[in-house]
Amino acid sequence: MHSLPEGGSDRQAVLARFVSELSEHDEHLLHQLLSGDPDTPPESRRPRGKR
């Protein structure tokens, strides 16, 4: 994931492929993390801008 192209449809395609390969549980967790869902366990959260 760190080698994503900087912009354009290639980046979109890489992200779409990444998400499509997630398990249902991981996809749900990713959605919660990205939406700031308060039900996401704190240990699963990561401060914005950190890798």
Secondary structure, DSSP 8 states (H G I E B T S, - for coil): -TT--SSHHHHHHHHHHHHHTS-HHHHHHHHHHHHT-TTS-GGG---TT--
